[in-house]
Structures are given as structure tokens and as C-alpha cells.
């Protein structure tokens, strides 16, 4: 069946092929987000375990889906090869620090402290970062498909399909990672599912841009991958882990974190 899919994608325009491939990754995110229709969000122990799981997924994705590819795609030797990754991570962290400063300042100087955003800022920052992390993943798929038409030696339709499959499978737990925290803070199951799947809509858009402007995005992809990784690591340490521990379910949250990390590590290293 995989051979048939590859043959079909080879027969159509690379931009359309990139779009179809990342629609698949989006659908798997939606499948993960649909978990809110199965699990009961009222159980704090379950929610803390799943929030810990979220942190593990995010940290593993930061390392194997983003940092490792960013380093391998960079040119040069020694510190020169690491420089795009270091710059990207630094910019990602600085963006989140600035965002946190602005939102905290805004909260202190307005009367809207009962607003849903203000009272659940950590959750919304985490969702923003997962969405940002999906952009370079979509770009990576688009660059591979567009690279076939551009004669990029590293690019192949088969490689693009495998990458899309790997990203799609890892998007399953990411859909859970977004939808479950929303259910935890009081969103309905339908709204939690809607916003959970919405985070991956950026992947087809980014893939189309990547396929069209393959030369440009090939140059900046290490920076964008590292940028997303820096933002995600910041959120895991600053937001997700403290949030998962606040209800005195530290052991369950820790088990969830390790489970999420190991599952995502296995998915990324075996399929990526």
C-alpha cells in the first residue's frame, strides 16, 4: 500500500503532494485530540499523569524531531556546525520570555484578571508553542517534496512520505497533549477537540510554502527547527512540569513524563 501511495504522489505536482502528506499529519493530530471524548477530564490524577505525559512528549520531540535534525542539516564543523542550532534555541527561549513578560505586565495593569487567558495562561502558552513547533515540521516535509522537482540530492518522494508518516504518528500524542489540558481547565469536549486539532493545521500551510520556496527554506530550516525546540524546552521546564505537580500527584506526573518521553523517543528514532 505504501508503494502505491508513493507512486501516486510521484505522479502529481510536488506542491500538491506535500499538501496531501501534511493533511495526513493533521488528521492524526485530530485523532489524538479525539481522546477527550474517551477520557473523563474530572479525574485530577489522570489529568496530572497526562500533563506529565505532555511534558515528556514535548521534550523528546524537541530533541529528536528538532535539535538533532537541526544539527545534522547545518554545514561546517565544530562550533560552526552548532551555531544555527544555538542561535535558534536562544531566539526561541527569548521569544517565550518576552511573551511571558508582556502577558504578565498586561495582566497586572488591566482589570481583566478573570479572563480565561489570564487565569490559564500556562495552558495557552503551551498550546502556542506546540503550534509553533508544527510549522518547521511542515516546512521539512514541503522542502523534501519541493526538492524533488528542484533536483535537491537529499530529496525523494519516498523520503517525504516516510517523514510525513513519522510526523503523523508523533502527532497522535501531541493531539492529546493539547486537547487534554483544555479539557482540564473547563473547555467542553468539542471545543477541546477543535482547538487540539487546530494546532496542526499550520503543517499543510507550511508544507506548501516549503515546497514552493524550497531553496530559501532549506537555508533557514536549521534555525526554525532549533527555534521551535528552544521554545518547547522552555515551556516544559517553566510551565508544564510545575503545572503537573501542583495537585500533589508528583509520582503519577513523573511516570507520565517518562512514558511520554520514551514513546516519543521510540517513534522519532525508529521512524525518523
LUMLUM-85406 format. One line per field, with one value per residue: x, y, z of N, C-alpha, C in turn; residue in three letters. Coordinates in nm, 2 decimals, always signed. Layout:
<nodes>
n_xx c(X_...)
n_yy c(Y_...)
n_zz c(Z_...)
ca_xx c(X_...)
ca_yy c(Y_...)
ca_zz c(Z_...)
c_xx c(X_...)
c_yy c(Y_...)
c_zz c(Z_...)
residuo c(Ala_...)
</nodes>
This chain:
<nodes>
n_xx c(+0.08_+0.20_+0.38_+0.20_+0.10_+0.33_+0.39_+0.16_+0.19_+0.42_+0.32_+0.19_+0.18_+0.46_+0.40_+0.13_+0.15_+0.30_+0.11_-0.10_+0.04_+0.09_-0.17_-0.24_-0.08_-0.20_-0.46_-0.40_-0.32_-0.57_-0.70_-0.56_-0.64_-0.91_-0.92_-1.03_-1.30_-1.31_-1.17_-1.23_-1.23_-1.25_-1.10_-0.84_-0.60_-0.56_-0.55_-0.32_-0.13_-0.15_-0.08_+0.19_+0.28_+0.24_+0.45_+0.68_+0.65_+0.68_+0.94_+1.10_+1.03_+1.14_+1.41_+1.47_+1.31_+1.36_+1.61_+1.82_+1.79_+1.83_+2.10_+2.22_+2.16_+2.29_+2.58_+2.94_+3.20_+3.25_+3.20_+3.09_+2.91_+2.73_+2.63_+2.39_+2.19_+2.23_+2.18_+1.91_+1.78_+1.83_+1.69_+1.43_+1.38_+1.41_+1.20_+0.98_+1.03_+1.00_+0.73_+0.61_+0.67_+0.54_+0.27_+0.24_+0.28_+0.07_-0.14_-0.11_-0.17_-0.43_-0.78_-0.88_-0.85_-1.00_-1.03_-1.03_-0.79_-0.60_-0.62_-0.55_-0.30_-0.07_-0.15_-0.23_+0.00_+0.16_+0.01_+0.04_+0.31_+0.34_+0.20_+0.37_+0.59_+0.50_+0.51_+0.79_+0.81_+0.62_+0.73_+0.97_+0.87_+0.76_+0.99_+1.12_+0.95_+0.93_+1.20_+1.25_+1.15_+1.32_+1.56_+1.71_+1.96_+1.93_+1.66_+1.36_+1.06_+0.98_+1.13_+1.00_+0.74_+0.79_+0.89_+0.66_+0.49_+0.62_+0.61_+0.33_+0.26_+0.38_+0.23_+0.00_+0.02_+0.07_-0.17_-0.32_-0.18_-0.25_-0.53_-0.62_-0.52_-0.68_-0.94_-0.90_-0.90_-1.16_-1.28_-1.53_-1.58_-1.60_-1.50_-1.24_-1.14_-1.16_-0.98_-0.75_-0.70_-0.66_-0.41_-0.24_-0.31_-0.14_+0.06_+0.00_-0.01_+0.25_+0.39_+0.32_+0.43_+0.70_+0.75_+0.71_+0.90_+1.16_+1.44_+1.50_+1.39_+1.54_+1.78_+1.72_+1.60_+1.74_+1.76_+1.49_+1.39_+1.55_+1.46_+1.19_+1.24_+1.38_+1.18_+0.99_+1.13_+1.17_+0.90_+0.83_+0.99_+0.93_+0.65_+0.49_+0.59_+0.58_+0.30_+0.19_+0.26_+0.13_-0.10_-0.02_+0.04_+0.28_+0.43_+0.27_+0.26_+0.53_+0.58_+0.41_+0.55_+0.79_+0.70_+0.58_+0.81_+0.97_+0.80_+0.78_+1.05_+1.10_+0.93_+1.03_+1.30_+1.29_+1.12_+1.19)
n_yy c(-0.12_+0.12_+0.16_+0.21_+0.46_+0.62_+0.60_+0.73_+0.99_+1.06_+1.10_+1.34_+1.70_+1.84_+2.03_+1.99_+1.72_+1.75_+1.89_+1.70_+1.51_+1.63_+1.69_+1.44_+1.42_+1.62_+1.51_+1.29_+1.42_+1.53_+1.29_+1.21_+1.43_+1.36_+1.20_+1.33_+1.27_+1.02_+1.00_+1.09_+1.42_+1.50_+1.37_+1.43_+1.30_+1.14_+1.35_+1.49_+1.30_+1.27_+1.53_+1.53_+1.34_+1.49_+1.68_+1.51_+1.41_+1.66_+1.73_+1.51_+1.54_+1.78_+1.72_+1.49_+1.53_+1.79_+1.93_+1.74_+1.70_+1.97_+2.01_+1.82_+1.91_+2.14_+2.32_+2.29_+2.26_+2.16_+2.42_+2.59_+2.44_+2.39_+2.64_+2.76_+2.61_+2.68_+2.96_+2.95_+2.81_+2.99_+3.22_+3.12_+3.07_+3.33_+3.46_+3.34_+3.41_+3.69_+3.70_+3.60_+3.80_+4.02_+3.94_+3.90_+4.16_+4.29_+4.17_+4.26_+4.52_+4.56_+4.52_+4.27_+4.02_+3.80_+3.69_+3.42_+3.36_+3.49_+3.35_+3.10_+3.10_+2.95_+2.71_+2.80_+2.91_+2.68_+2.55_+2.73_+2.71_+2.44_+2.46_+2.63_+2.47_+2.29_+2.42_+2.43_+2.15_+2.10_+2.26_+2.11_+1.87_+1.99_+2.09_+1.86_+1.74_+1.95_+1.97_+1.75_+1.82_+2.04_+1.92_+1.86_+1.68_+1.54_+1.49_+1.30_+1.14_+0.92_+0.95_+1.18_+1.08_+0.89_+1.07_+1.23_+1.03_+0.96_+1.21_+1.23_+1.01_+1.08_+1.30_+1.21_+1.16_+1.44_+1.56_+1.47_+1.60_+1.86_+1.88_+1.76_+1.92_+2.15_+2.04_+1.99_+2.25_+2.33_+2.35_+2.25_+1.91_+1.92_+2.17_+2.14_+1.93_+2.06_+2.28_+2.14_+1.98_+2.19_+2.30_+2.17_+2.24_+2.43_+2.28_+2.17_+2.42_+2.53_+2.34_+2.37_+2.63_+2.56_+2.38_+2.54_+2.74_+2.61_+2.64_+2.87_+2.80_+2.57_+2.68_+2.82_+2.63_+2.48_+2.68_+2.74_+2.49_+2.46_+2.69_+2.63_+2.42_+2.54_+2.70_+2.51_+2.35_+2.55_+2.59_+2.34_+2.32_+2.55_+2.58_+2.33_+2.12_+2.23_+2.27_+2.02_+1.92_+2.05_+1.95_+1.76_+1.52_+1.40_+1.16_+1.02_+1.21_+1.21_+0.95_+0.96_+1.16_+1.04_+0.82_+0.95_+1.07_+0.84_+0.71_+0.90_+0.93_+0.67_+0.66_+0.88_+0.80_+0.55_+0.58_+0.83)
n_zz c(+0.00_+0.08_-0.13_-0.34_-0.26_-0.27_-0.55_-0.65_-0.54_-0.67_-0.92_-0.93_-0.89_-0.70_-0.50_-0.45_-0.36_-0.13_+0.02_+0.05_+0.20_+0.44_+0.52_+0.61_+0.84_+0.99_+1.03_+1.19_+1.42_+1.49_+1.55_+1.78_+1.94_+1.97_+2.19_+2.40_+2.40_+2.51_+2.76_+3.09_+3.20_+3.46_+3.65_+3.86_+3.91_+3.68_+3.49_+3.57_+3.53_+3.25_+3.18_+3.27_+3.08_+2.85_+2.89_+2.87_+2.60_+2.46_+2.53_+2.43_+2.16_+2.11_+2.12_+1.94_+1.71_+1.64_+1.74_+1.69_+1.40_+1.32_+1.38_+1.22_+0.97_+0.94_+0.81_+0.80_+1.06_+1.40_+1.63_+1.44_+1.30_+1.50_+1.55_+1.41_+1.54_+1.81_+1.80_+1.71_+1.92_+2.13_+2.04_+2.04_+2.31_+2.41_+2.29_+2.42_+2.68_+2.65_+2.57_+2.80_+2.98_+2.87_+2.88_+3.15_+3.25_+3.12_+3.24_+3.51_+3.48_+3.40_+3.44_+3.39_+3.51_+3.55_+3.31_+3.08_+2.95_+3.11_+3.36_+3.29_+3.17_+3.14_+3.01_+2.76_+2.66_+2.63_+2.43_+2.22_+2.17_+2.09_+1.85_+1.71_+1.69_+1.51_+1.27_+1.15_+1.11_+0.91_+0.71_+0.67_+0.55_+0.32_+0.19_+0.13_-0.07_-0.25_-0.31_-0.48_-0.73_-0.77_-0.79_-0.57_-0.41_-0.17_-0.15_-0.19_-0.31_-0.17_+0.07_+0.16_+0.21_+0.42_+0.62_+0.66_+0.75_+0.99_+1.13_+1.15_+1.31_+1.55_+1.60_+1.71_+2.00_+2.05_+1.98_+2.19_+2.39_+2.37_+2.37_+2.61_+2.83_+2.78_+2.83_+3.09_+3.21_+3.19_+2.93_+2.69_+2.56_+2.29_+2.21_+2.31_+2.15_+1.90_+1.92_+1.98_+1.74_+1.57_+1.61_+1.44_+1.18_+1.07_+0.95_+0.68_+0.55_+0.60_+0.47_+0.20_+0.15_+0.19_-0.01_-0.24_-0.21_-0.19_-0.20_-0.04_+0.21_+0.27_+0.35_+0.59_+0.75_+0.96_+1.16_+1.21_+1.31_+1.54_+1.68_+1.74_+1.91_+2.13_+2.23_+2.30_+2.50_+2.70_+2.77_+2.87_+3.10_+3.25_+3.25_+3.21_+3.37_+3.64_+3.65_+3.63_+3.88_+4.08_+4.21_+4.40_+4.29_+4.22_+4.17_+3.99_+3.78_+3.71_+3.62_+3.40_+3.25_+3.20_+3.05_+2.83_+2.72_+2.65_+2.47_+2.26_+2.19_+2.09_+1.87_+1.72_+1.67_+1.55_+1.33_+1.22)
ca_xx c(+0.00_+0.29_+0.43_+0.10_+0.09_+0.45_+0.37_+0.06_+0.25_+0.52_+0.25_+0.12_+0.27_+0.52_+0.33_+0.01_+0.19_+0.33_-0.02_-0.17_+0.11_+0.07_-0.31_-0.24_-0.03_-0.30_-0.56_-0.35_-0.34_-0.71_-0.73_-0.51_-0.73_-1.04_-0.92_-1.12_-1.43_-1.30_-1.13_-1.30_-1.14_-1.27_-1.01_-0.72_-0.48_-0.54_-0.51_-0.18_-0.05_-0.15_+0.00_+0.33_+0.30_+0.26_+0.59_+0.77_+0.63_+0.74_+1.09_+1.16_+1.01_+1.24_+1.55_+1.49_+1.24_+1.40_+1.75_+1.91_+1.79_+1.89_+2.24_+2.27_+2.13_+2.38_+2.71_+3.06_+3.25_+3.27_+3.11_+3.03_+2.80_+2.63_+2.59_+2.25_+2.11_+2.24_+2.10_+1.77_+1.73_+1.83_+1.57_+1.30_+1.37_+1.39_+1.06_+0.88_+1.05_+0.94_+0.59_+0.56_+0.69_+0.44_+0.14_+0.23_+0.27_-0.06_-0.23_-0.10_-0.21_-0.56_-0.88_-0.94_-0.78_-1.09_-1.03_-0.99_-0.65_-0.51_-0.63_-0.50_-0.20_+0.03_-0.20_-0.24_+0.14_+0.20_-0.06_+0.10_+0.44_+0.32_+0.16_+0.49_+0.67_+0.44_+0.55_+0.91_+0.78_+0.55_+0.84_+1.06_+0.80_+0.75_+1.12_+1.16_+0.87_+0.97_+1.33_+1.25_+1.13_+1.43_+1.69_+1.79_+2.01_+1.88_+1.52_+1.29_+0.92_+0.98_+1.17_+0.89_+0.63_+0.84_+0.89_+0.52_+0.44_+0.68_+0.55_+0.19_+0.25_+0.42_+0.13_-0.10_+0.03_+0.06_-0.31_-0.36_-0.11_-0.32_-0.67_-0.64_-0.51_-0.80_-1.05_-0.87_-0.93_-1.30_-1.34_-1.61_-1.51_-1.60_-1.40_-1.10_-1.11_-1.15_-0.85_-0.65_-0.67_-0.63_-0.27_-0.16_-0.35_-0.03_+0.15_-0.02_+0.02_+0.39_+0.45_+0.30_+0.53_+0.83_+0.76_+0.72_+1.03_+1.24_+1.58_+1.51_+1.36_+1.65_+1.88_+1.68_+1.53_+1.80_+1.72_+1.35_+1.38_+1.60_+1.38_+1.08_+1.29_+1.41_+1.05_+0.93_+1.20_+1.13_+0.76_+0.83_+1.05_+0.87_+0.51_+0.42_+0.62_+0.52_+0.15_+0.16_+0.29_+0.06_-0.20_+0.04_+0.04_+0.41_+0.47_+0.20_+0.31_+0.67_+0.56_+0.36_+0.65_+0.89_+0.63_+0.57_+0.94_+1.01_+0.72_+0.81_+1.18_+1.10_+0.87_+1.12_+1.42_+1.26_+1.05_+1.25)
ca_yy c(+0.00_+0.24_+0.18_+0.27_+0.60_+0.68_+0.61_+0.83_+1.12_+1.09_+1.14_+1.47_+1.81_+1.82_+2.11_+1.91_+1.60_+1.80_+1.93_+1.58_+1.44_+1.70_+1.67_+1.32_+1.45_+1.69_+1.41_+1.21_+1.51_+1.53_+1.16_+1.22_+1.52_+1.30_+1.13_+1.39_+1.21_+0.89_+1.01_+1.19_+1.52_+1.54_+1.29_+1.50_+1.21_+1.11_+1.47_+1.52_+1.20_+1.31_+1.65_+1.49_+1.28_+1.60_+1.73_+1.41_+1.42_+1.78_+1.73_+1.42_+1.59_+1.89_+1.67_+1.41_+1.59_+1.93_+1.96_+1.65_+1.73_+2.10_+2.00_+1.74_+1.99_+2.26_+2.30_+2.33_+2.17_+2.21_+2.52_+2.65_+2.35_+2.41_+2.78_+2.78_+2.55_+2.76_+3.08_+2.92_+2.78_+3.12_+3.30_+3.05_+3.10_+3.48_+3.49_+3.29_+3.50_+3.82_+3.68_+3.59_+3.93_+4.11_+3.90_+3.93_+4.31_+4.33_+4.12_+4.34_+4.66_+4.56_+4.47_+4.15_+3.91_+3.68_+3.64_+3.28_+3.36_+3.52_+3.25_+2.97_+3.14_+2.84_+2.61_+2.86_+2.93_+2.55_+2.53_+2.82_+2.65_+2.32_+2.51_+2.68_+2.35_+2.22_+2.49_+2.37_+2.01_+2.12_+2.31_+2.00_+1.79_+2.06_+2.11_+1.73_+1.72_+2.05_+1.94_+1.65_+1.90_+2.13_+1.85_+1.86_+1.54_+1.47_+1.48_+1.20_+1.13_+0.82_+1.02_+1.27_+1.00_+0.84_+1.18_+1.26_+0.92_+0.98_+1.32_+1.20_+0.92_+1.15_+1.40_+1.15_+1.21_+1.58_+1.60_+1.45_+1.70_+1.99_+1.87_+1.72_+2.04_+2.23_+1.98_+2.01_+2.38_+2.35_+2.36_+2.13_+1.81_+1.96_+2.28_+2.09_+1.86_+2.16_+2.35_+2.04_+1.95_+2.32_+2.33_+2.10_+2.30_+2.50_+2.20_+2.18_+2.56_+2.54_+2.24_+2.43_+2.73_+2.50_+2.32_+2.64_+2.82_+2.51_+2.69_+2.96_+2.73_+2.48_+2.75_+2.86_+2.52_+2.45_+2.79_+2.73_+2.37_+2.49_+2.79_+2.56_+2.34_+2.62_+2.74_+2.39_+2.32_+2.65_+2.57_+2.22_+2.34_+2.67_+2.57_+2.20_+2.04_+2.28_+2.26_+1.88_+1.88_+2.13_+1.88_+1.66_+1.39_+1.40_+1.03_+0.99_+1.30_+1.17_+0.83_+1.01_+1.23_+0.94_+0.74_+1.03_+1.09_+0.72_+0.68_+0.99_+0.89_+0.55_+0.70_+0.96_+0.74_+0.44_+0.63_+0.95)
ca_zz c(+0.00_+0.08_-0.26_-0.42_-0.22_-0.33_-0.69_-0.67_-0.51_-0.78_-1.05_-0.92_-0.86_-0.57_-0.40_-0.41_-0.29_+0.01_+0.09_+0.09_+0.30_+0.57_+0.56_+0.68_+0.97_+1.06_+1.06_+1.31_+1.54_+1.52_+1.61_+1.92_+2.02_+1.99_+2.31_+2.50_+2.40_+2.57_+2.89_+3.18_+3.24_+3.60_+3.74_+3.87_+3.90_+3.53_+3.42_+3.61_+3.46_+3.11_+3.17_+3.27_+2.95_+2.76_+2.90_+2.81_+2.45_+2.41_+2.55_+2.33_+2.02_+2.10_+2.10_+1.82_+1.59_+1.61_+1.76_+1.61_+1.26_+1.30_+1.38_+1.10_+0.84_+0.94_+0.74_+0.87_+1.16_+1.53_+1.67_+1.32_+1.27_+1.60_+1.56_+1.38_+1.65_+1.93_+1.77_+1.70_+2.06_+2.20_+1.99_+2.09_+2.46_+2.43_+2.25_+2.52_+2.80_+2.62_+2.57_+2.94_+3.04_+2.82_+2.92_+3.30_+3.26_+3.08_+3.34_+3.63_+3.45_+3.35_+3.53_+3.33_+3.57_+3.55_+3.18_+3.06_+2.91_+3.23_+3.46_+3.24_+3.08_+3.11_+2.91_+2.63_+2.61_+2.59_+2.30_+2.12_+2.14_+2.01_+1.72_+1.65_+1.66_+1.39_+1.15_+1.09_+1.07_+0.78_+0.62_+0.64_+0.45_+0.19_+0.13_+0.06_-0.19_-0.35_-0.35_-0.59_-0.85_-0.78_-0.81_-0.44_-0.40_-0.05_-0.15_-0.27_-0.27_-0.06_+0.19_+0.21_+0.27_+0.55_+0.71_+0.69_+0.84_+1.13_+1.20_+1.18_+1.43_+1.67_+1.62_+1.79_+2.14_+2.06_+1.99_+2.33_+2.47_+2.36_+2.40_+2.75_+2.92_+2.76_+2.90_+3.23_+3.26_+3.18_+2.80_+2.66_+2.49_+2.14_+2.20_+2.34_+2.03_+1.79_+1.93_+1.97_+1.60_+1.50_+1.62_+1.33_+1.06_+1.02_+0.88_+0.54_+0.50_+0.59_+0.37_+0.07_+0.13_+0.18_-0.15_-0.34_-0.19_-0.13_-0.18_+0.07_+0.34_+0.30_+0.42_+0.73_+0.83_+1.09_+1.26_+1.25_+1.39_+1.67_+1.74_+1.80_+2.02_+2.24_+2.29_+2.37_+2.62_+2.79_+2.82_+2.95_+3.24_+3.31_+3.26_+3.21_+3.49_+3.76_+3.65_+3.66_+4.02_+4.18_+4.29_+4.48_+4.22_+4.16_+4.12_+3.87_+3.68_+3.67_+3.54_+3.28_+3.18_+3.14_+2.95_+2.71_+2.66_+2.59_+2.35_+2.15_+2.15_+2.01_+1.74_+1.64_+1.63_+1.46_+1.21_+1.16)
c_xx c(+0.09_+0.35_+0.33_+0.09_+0.21_+0.43_+0.27_+0.12_+0.35_+0.45_+0.19_+0.22_+0.33_+0.45_+0.20_+0.04_+0.23_+0.21_-0.09_-0.10_+0.09_-0.08_-0.32_-0.19_-0.13_-0.42_-0.52_-0.35_-0.48_-0.75_-0.68_-0.60_-0.86_-1.04_-1.00_-1.26_-1.43_-1.27_-1.21_-1.21_-1.15_-1.17_-0.88_-0.59_-0.46_-0.49_-0.37_-0.09_-0.04_-0.07_+0.15_+0.37_+0.32_+0.40_+0.69_+0.77_+0.70_+0.89_+1.16_+1.15_+1.12_+1.38_+1.56_+1.42_+1.30_+1.55_+1.84_+1.91_+1.85_+2.04_+2.29_+2.25_+2.23_+2.52_+2.82_+3.10_+3.25_+3.16_+3.03_+2.90_+2.69_+2.57_+2.44_+2.15_+2.11_+2.16_+1.95_+1.71_+1.72_+1.71_+1.44_+1.28_+1.34_+1.25_+0.96_+0.90_+0.98_+0.78_+0.53_+0.57_+0.57_+0.30_+0.13_+0.21_+0.13_-0.16_-0.23_-0.16_-0.35_-0.65_-0.94_-0.88_-0.87_-1.10_-0.98_-0.84_-0.56_-0.51_-0.57_-0.38_-0.10_-0.02_-0.20_-0.10_+0.19_+0.14_+0.00_+0.24_+0.43_+0.28_+0.29_+0.58_+0.63_+0.48_+0.68_+0.89_+0.72_+0.65_+0.93_+1.00_+0.79_+0.88_+1.16_+1.08_+0.91_+1.11_+1.35_+1.24_+1.25_+1.56_+1.77_+1.83_+1.96_+1.73_+1.47_+1.15_+0.91_+1.02_+1.07_+0.78_+0.67_+0.84_+0.75_+0.46_+0.49_+0.62_+0.40_+0.17_+0.28_+0.31_+0.01_-0.10_+0.03_-0.08_-0.37_-0.31_-0.18_-0.46_-0.70_-0.63_-0.63_-0.92_-1.03_-0.91_-1.08_-1.36_-1.43_-1.53_-1.50_-1.50_-1.26_-1.05_-1.08_-1.01_-0.73_-0.60_-0.62_-0.48_-0.19_-0.21_-0.23_+0.06_+0.13_+0.02_+0.17_+0.45_+0.43_+0.41_+0.67_+0.85_+0.78_+0.86_+1.14_+1.38_+1.59_+1.49_+1.47_+1.75_+1.84_+1.62_+1.60_+1.77_+1.58_+1.32_+1.43_+1.52_+1.26_+1.12_+1.32_+1.28_+0.98_+1.00_+1.17_+1.00_+0.76_+0.88_+0.98_+0.72_+0.45_+0.46_+0.57_+0.37_+0.11_+0.18_+0.21_-0.05_-0.15_+0.03_+0.17_+0.46_+0.40_+0.24_+0.45_+0.66_+0.51_+0.46_+0.75_+0.83_+0.62_+0.70_+0.99_+0.93_+0.76_+0.96_+1.18_+1.04_+0.96_+1.24_+1.40_+1.20_+1.12_+1.38)
c_yy c(+0.13_+0.26_+0.25_+0.42_+0.67_+0.70_+0.72_+0.97_+1.16_+1.14_+1.27_+1.58_+1.81_+1.91_+2.04_+1.79_+1.64_+1.83_+1.80_+1.51_+1.50_+1.71_+1.54_+1.34_+1.53_+1.60_+1.33_+1.29_+1.52_+1.40_+1.16_+1.32_+1.46_+1.22_+1.20_+1.34_+1.07_+0.91_+1.12_+1.29_+1.56_+1.47_+1.36_+1.42_+1.17_+1.24_+1.51_+1.42_+1.23_+1.44_+1.62_+1.42_+1.38_+1.65_+1.64_+1.41_+1.54_+1.78_+1.64_+1.47_+1.71_+1.84_+1.60_+1.46_+1.72_+1.95_+1.87_+1.68_+1.87_+2.09_+1.93_+1.82_+2.10_+2.22_+2.34_+2.22_+2.24_+2.31_+2.59_+2.57_+2.36_+2.55_+2.81_+2.72_+2.63_+2.89_+3.06_+2.89_+2.91_+3.21_+3.25_+3.08_+3.24_+3.52_+3.45_+3.38_+3.64_+3.81_+3.67_+3.72_+4.02_+4.07_+3.92_+4.08_+4.35_+4.29_+4.21_+4.48_+4.67_+4.50_+4.34_+4.03_+3.78_+3.63_+3.50_+3.27_+3.39_+3.41_+3.12_+3.00_+3.03_+2.74_+2.67_+2.89_+2.79_+2.52_+2.61_+2.76_+2.52_+2.35_+2.56_+2.57_+2.28_+2.29_+2.44_+2.23_+2.01_+2.16_+2.20_+1.91_+1.86_+2.07_+1.98_+1.71_+1.82_+2.03_+1.84_+1.73_+1.99_+2.06_+1.84_+1.71_+1.47_+1.43_+1.36_+1.19_+1.03_+0.87_+1.11_+1.20_+0.94_+0.95_+1.22_+1.15_+0.93_+1.09_+1.30_+1.11_+0.99_+1.26_+1.34_+1.19_+1.36_+1.63_+1.58_+1.56_+1.83_+1.98_+1.84_+1.84_+2.13_+2.18_+2.00_+2.14_+2.42_+2.37_+2.24_+2.04_+1.86_+2.07_+2.23_+2.01_+1.96_+2.23_+2.26_+2.01_+2.08_+2.35_+2.27_+2.15_+2.38_+2.42_+2.19_+2.32_+2.57_+2.45_+2.30_+2.54_+2.67_+2.44_+2.42_+2.71_+2.73_+2.56_+2.78_+2.88_+2.62_+2.55_+2.78_+2.75_+2.49_+2.55_+2.77_+2.60_+2.40_+2.60_+2.73_+2.48_+2.42_+2.67_+2.63_+2.35_+2.42_+2.62_+2.44_+2.24_+2.45_+2.65_+2.43_+2.13_+2.10_+2.26_+2.11_+1.84_+1.95_+2.07_+1.76_+1.52_+1.37_+1.27_+1.00_+1.08_+1.26_+1.05_+0.87_+1.08_+1.13_+0.86_+0.82_+1.05_+0.96_+0.69_+0.77_+0.96_+0.77_+0.58_+0.78_+0.89_+0.62_+0.48_+0.75_+0.92)
c_zz c(+0.00_-0.05_-0.36_-0.39_-0.28_-0.48_-0.73_-0.65_-0.61_-0.90_-1.04_-0.89_-0.72_-0.46_-0.35_-0.33_-0.14_+0.09_+0.14_+0.20_+0.44_+0.61_+0.65_+0.82_+1.06_+1.11_+1.18_+1.43_+1.58_+1.59_+1.76_+2.00_+2.05_+2.12_+2.42_+2.51_+2.47_+2.72_+2.97_+3.23_+3.39_+3.70_+3.74_+3.85_+3.75_+3.46_+3.45_+3.54_+3.31_+3.08_+3.17_+3.14_+2.85_+2.76_+2.84_+2.66_+2.40_+2.42_+2.45_+2.19_+2.00_+2.06_+1.96_+1.70_+1.55_+1.63_+1.68_+1.46_+1.23_+1.29_+1.26_+0.97_+0.83_+0.87_+0.83_+0.97_+1.29_+1.57_+1.56_+1.29_+1.37_+1.61_+1.52_+1.49_+1.77_+1.92_+1.78_+1.84_+2.14_+2.17_+2.04_+2.23_+2.48_+2.39_+2.36_+2.65_+2.77_+2.62_+2.71_+3.01_+3.00_+2.88_+3.07_+3.32_+3.23_+3.18_+3.47_+3.61_+3.39_+3.46_+3.49_+3.39_+3.58_+3.41_+3.17_+3.03_+3.03_+3.33_+3.42_+3.14_+3.04_+3.01_+2.77_+2.57_+2.56_+2.45_+2.19_+2.08_+2.06_+1.87_+1.65_+1.61_+1.54_+1.26_+1.08_+1.04_+0.93_+0.68_+0.57_+0.53_+0.32_+0.12_+0.06_-0.07_-0.29_-0.40_-0.47_-0.72_-0.88_-0.80_-0.68_-0.42_-0.28_-0.05_-0.24_-0.22_-0.16_+0.07_+0.25_+0.27_+0.40_+0.65_+0.75_+0.78_+0.98_+1.20_+1.24_+1.30_+1.56_+1.70_+1.70_+1.93_+2.15_+2.06_+2.13_+2.42_+2.47_+2.41_+2.55_+2.84_+2.91_+2.84_+3.05_+3.29_+3.24_+3.04_+2.78_+2.58_+2.34_+2.12_+2.22_+2.22_+1.92_+1.80_+1.93_+1.83_+1.53_+1.51_+1.50_+1.19_+0.99_+0.93_+0.73_+0.48_+0.49_+0.49_+0.22_+0.04_+0.12_+0.04_-0.26_-0.33_-0.13_-0.11_-0.06_+0.20_+0.37_+0.38_+0.57_+0.81_+0.96_+1.20_+1.31_+1.34_+1.53_+1.75_+1.81_+1.92_+2.14_+2.31_+2.36_+2.50_+2.73_+2.86_+2.91_+3.10_+3.31_+3.34_+3.29_+3.34_+3.62_+3.77_+3.68_+3.80_+4.12_+4.26_+4.37_+4.42_+4.15_+4.10_+3.99_+3.75_+3.62_+3.59_+3.40_+3.19_+3.12_+3.03_+2.82_+2.64_+2.59_+2.46_+2.23_+2.10_+2.06_+1.87_+1.66_+1.59_+1.53_+1.33_+1.14_+1.08)
residuo c(Unk_Unk_Unk_Unk_Unk_Unk_Unk_Unk_Unk_Unk_Unk_Unk_Unk_Unk_Unk_Unk_Unk_Unk_Unk_Unk_Unk_Unk_Unk_Unk_Unk_Unk_Unk_Unk_Unk_Unk_Unk_Unk_Unk_Unk_Unk_Unk_Unk_Unk_Unk_Unk_Unk_Unk_Unk_Unk_Unk_Unk_Unk_Unk_Unk_Unk_Unk_Unk_Unk_Unk_Unk_Unk_Unk_Unk_Unk_Unk_Unk_Unk_Unk_Unk_Unk_Unk_Unk_Unk_Unk_Unk_Unk_Unk_Unk_Unk_Unk_Unk_Unk_Unk_Unk_Unk_Unk_Unk_Unk_Unk_Unk_Unk_Unk_Unk_Unk_Unk_Unk_Unk_Unk_Unk_Unk_Unk_Unk_Unk_Unk_Unk_Unk_Unk_Unk_Unk_Unk_Unk_Unk_Unk_Unk_Unk_Unk_Unk_Unk_Unk_Unk_Unk_Unk_Unk_Unk_Unk_Unk_Unk_Unk_Unk_Unk_Unk_Unk_Unk_Unk_Unk_Unk_Unk_Unk_Unk_Unk_Unk_Unk_Unk_Unk_Unk_Unk_Unk_Unk_Unk_Unk_Unk_Unk_Unk_Unk_Unk_Unk_Unk_Unk_Unk_Unk_Unk_Unk_Unk_Unk_Unk_Unk_Unk_Unk_Unk_Unk_Unk_Unk_Unk_Unk_Unk_Unk_Unk_Unk_Unk_Unk_Unk_Unk_Unk_Unk_Unk_Unk_Unk_Unk_Unk_Unk_Unk_Unk_Unk_Unk_Unk_Unk_Unk_Unk_Unk_Unk_Unk_Unk_Unk_Unk_Unk_Unk_Unk_Unk_Unk_Unk_Unk_Unk_Unk_Unk_Unk_Unk_Unk_Unk_Unk_Unk_Unk_Unk_Unk_Unk_Unk_Unk_Unk_Unk_Unk_Unk_Unk_Unk_Unk_Unk_Unk_Unk_Unk_Unk_Unk_Unk_Unk_Unk_Unk_Unk_Unk_Unk_Unk_Unk_Unk_Unk_Unk_Unk_Unk_Unk_Unk_Unk_Unk_Unk_Unk_Unk_Unk_Unk_Unk_Unk_Unk_Unk_Unk_Unk_Unk_Unk_Unk_Unk_Unk_Unk_Unk_Unk_Unk)
</nodes>
